[in-house]
C-alpha cells in the first residue's frame, strides 16, 4: 500500500511560496538595463539567411 506524505507540497503550492532567492532575483532584475543588453545582442540573429530568432 502506498502512503501519501501530507507534509509534502504540490508543484503549484511550491510555486506560490515566497522564497528569498526569488526576491534576490527581483533585485537583480531591477539593476539590469535590459534594453541596452537587447541592443548589444540584437545583431546575433539578424542574418538574412537561416531561421529567424
DAUR-V481219 format. One record per helix or strand of 3 or more residues. SS is the DSSP state (A for helix, B for strand). FROM is the first residue (numbers start at 0). LEN is the number of residues. If there is no record, write none. Layout:
ss=<SS	SS>
from=<FROM	FROM>
len=<LEN	LEN>
This chain:
ss=<A	A	A>
from=<10	19	33>
len=<6	12	8>
